[in-house]
Amino acid sequence: MATGIAWLYVTNDGSGPQIRRTSHDGITVTVTQPGNYTVTLPFAVSGLAAVATLANSVGMITAVPGENTGLAPNQISVSTLTTQNQLSPVLDFSLAAFYRVRWPWWPWVVGFLAAFALFALARR
């Protein structure tokens, strides 16, 4: 299995999250309450893991995969906190999500059958 990576950079001046950069079109960020965000990847994933950092801010951040928080498997719960452990709605953050990539099996089977057929024809 291979690992896929999705990432984004979010700023928030208090008027709501703004995605500034992202690896994939369609990634969204919504506010569930000030300082608590839901990041949604636009594709199905399995085995999601996430790492987040604050951008030029003092505070703390958590990033928890959706399947561990009651969200969908393609979602991540992100919380930005002050040093007093209070939710802070004005902290910028970066997020990287790692997920399992399952390669489709059928191209391998079709390729094997085609190679077998060519081999059988060449032996005639």
N, C-alpha and C positions, 0 to 999 in steps of 0.2 A: 504494500500500500504506500501511496505517496501522501505528502502533506501539502495542503493548500494554505495560502495566506491571504487574508483580507485586512486592510488597515484604513484608518481615517484620522483626520485631525479636526477637532471641533473647538470653536471659540464660542464664548458666551459672555456678553457684556451686561447681562441681566434682562435682555429683551428676548431671550430664547436661544437655543443652540443653532449655530451656523456651521455647516460642514464646509471647511476650507479646502481640504484635499482628501481624496479617497482613491482606493485601488480599483474599485468596481463601481460602475454606474448602478444606481438603484439602492445603494445603502442608505438607510434612513435613521434619523435620531429623533425620538419623541421624549417629551418631559412627562414623567408620571407624577412627580411632585418636584418643587424647586430643589435642585441638587441631585435628583435621581432621574436617570435617563434609561430608555430602552433603545438599544441599537439593533436594527434588523438587517440581516444580510438578505439579498434578493434571490437567494438560491437555497435549496435544501442542503443541509450539512449533517454529518454525524461525527461524534467524538470531538466536539468543540472545546477549545481551551482559549483563554483570553489573558492578555497582559495589557495594562494601562499605565500611563504616566501623566502627571500634571505638567503643564507647559508654563514654565517661568512663574510658578505660583508656590506659595507655602501652604501645605495642607496634606491631605491624604486622599487616596482614591481606591475604590474596589471595582473589580470587574468579575462577574460571575456568570457562567454559561446559563442559558435559559432553562435547560432541562433540570438544573439544580435550584431554580427559583420559581418554578411554576409557569415559566414562559415557554414559547415554542422553541424547538431545538435550534432554529436559526437566529435566535435572539440572545442578546447579552444585556444583563442589568449592570449599569455603571452608576456608582455613587461618588460624588465629590464632597469632601468633608474638610472643615476647618481644623486647625490644630486643637480646638476645643471639642472635636468630635461631633460637630453640628453640620447638617447638610448645608452646602454652599452652592447657590445657583450661579455664581459668577466666576467659576474656575474653568480654564481651558484644559483640554486633555487630548492625548493621542491614545489610540487603541489598536492593538494587533490581535487578530483572531486566527487561530490555527485549527484546521479541521482535516479529517481524513478524506482523501480523494479515492473513490473506488473506480478503478478503470473498468469500462464495460468489457464483458467477457466475450461478446459475440464477434467482434472483429478478429480475435485470436482464433476462434473456432472456424470462422469462414476462411481465414488465411491458411490454417492447417489443412482444411478439406481441399482447398484449391491446390495447395502444394502436393497433397497426396494424390489428387486426380492427375496433375501434370506428371508426377513420378510414375503413376500407373500407365499413362499413355506413352511415356518415353520408353517403357520396358516392352511395349508391344512390338 
